[in-house]
């Protein structure tokens, strides 16, 4: 995969697919769900948000973090036949531990 270097307070996120199982044990693939993902793993992070005084506010989310984000906030980008999401750090709701 080509390397993406996010700018500012942007994150490159790989969506986490959820595999669901019905009560009878049938596994539903992620393609059965047409909803947009709301969870992902951070694969790249920008340097931080530029403040009015010219300094950088450091990122609180790090590469490798699993996050929950606003449903309709990410921009979908396709790089080398792989889809990733570009999200502003302000659209991250929580880090999953």
PLY file of the C-alpha trace (Angstrom):
ply
format ascii 1.0
element vertex 97
property float x
property float y
property float z
element edge 96
property int vertex1
property int vertex2
end_header
0.00 0.00 0.00
1.18 3.49 -0.78
2.04 5.48 2.30
-0.41 8.20 3.25
0.84 11.02 5.47
-2.14 12.83 6.99
-1.87 16.57 7.50
-2.82 18.57 10.58
-5.14 16.75 12.96
-6.23 14.12 10.45
-6.13 10.35 11.00
-5.98 7.50 8.49
-8.21 4.73 9.79
-8.88 1.18 8.65
-12.53 0.33 9.33
-13.12 -2.56 11.71
-15.59 -5.03 10.31
-17.93 -6.70 12.71
-18.89 -10.28 12.18
-22.35 -10.92 13.51
-23.93 -14.21 14.43
-27.66 -14.88 14.53
-29.33 -16.68 17.43
-29.23 -19.91 15.42
-25.46 -19.58 14.84
-25.45 -18.33 11.24
-22.57 -15.93 10.67
-23.52 -12.79 8.77
-20.64 -11.30 6.77
-19.93 -7.58 7.00
-21.32 -7.17 3.46
-24.80 -7.96 4.79
-24.70 -4.71 6.77
-25.12 -1.58 4.69
-24.47 0.78 7.60
-21.31 2.87 7.59
-18.63 1.74 10.03
-18.26 3.58 13.31
-15.12 1.86 14.58
-11.63 1.55 13.20
-7.94 1.22 13.86
-5.65 4.21 13.39
-2.93 3.39 10.83
-1.45 6.90 10.48
-1.76 10.19 12.38
-0.92 13.75 11.43
1.41 15.95 13.49
-1.43 17.77 15.28
-3.67 20.81 15.06
-2.01 24.16 14.37
-2.89 26.67 17.09
-3.37 30.41 16.60
0.05 31.12 18.15
1.75 28.88 15.55
2.48 25.92 17.83
1.11 22.41 17.38
-1.41 20.83 19.72
-0.21 17.22 19.94
-2.48 14.38 18.85
-4.16 12.44 21.66
-4.92 9.48 19.38
-1.95 7.32 18.38
-1.25 4.79 15.64
-2.62 1.40 16.67
-5.49 2.81 18.77
-8.93 1.36 18.11
-11.42 4.20 18.02
-15.13 5.00 17.83
-15.97 7.92 15.56
-18.96 9.86 14.31
-20.92 7.84 11.79
-20.91 10.26 8.84
-17.66 12.15 9.51
-15.05 10.10 7.62
-14.07 10.62 4.02
-13.52 7.35 2.16
-10.32 7.15 0.12
-9.19 4.26 -2.07
-5.43 3.67 -2.23
-3.97 0.69 -4.08
-7.38 -1.07 -4.14
-7.76 -0.73 -0.37
-10.32 1.61 1.18
-9.32 3.69 4.18
-11.04 6.47 6.07
-9.71 9.98 6.68
-11.04 11.45 9.92
-10.39 14.63 11.86
-9.31 13.97 15.45
-12.23 16.12 16.63
-14.63 13.52 15.16
-13.20 10.75 17.37
-15.62 9.98 20.20
-13.59 7.44 22.20
-10.60 5.10 22.26
-11.44 1.41 22.76
-9.24 -0.35 25.30
0 1
1 2
2 3
3 4
4 5
5 6
6 7
7 8
8 9
9 10
10 11
11 12
12 13
13 14
14 15
15 16
16 17
17 18
18 19
19 20
20 21
21 22
22 23
23 24
24 25
25 26
26 27
27 28
28 29
29 30
30 31
31 32
32 33
33 34
34 35
35 36
36 37
37 38
38 39
39 40
40 41
41 42
42 43
43 44
44 45
45 46
46 47
47 48
48 49
49 50
50 51
51 52
52 53
53 54
54 55
55 56
56 57
57 58
58 59
59 60
60 61
61 62
62 63
63 64
64 65
65 66
66 67
67 68
68 69
69 70
70 71
71 72
72 73
73 74
74 75
75 76
76 77
77 78
78 79
79 80
80 81
81 82
82 83
83 84
84 85
85 86
86 87
87 88
88 89
89 90
90 91
91 92
92 93
93 94
94 95
95 96
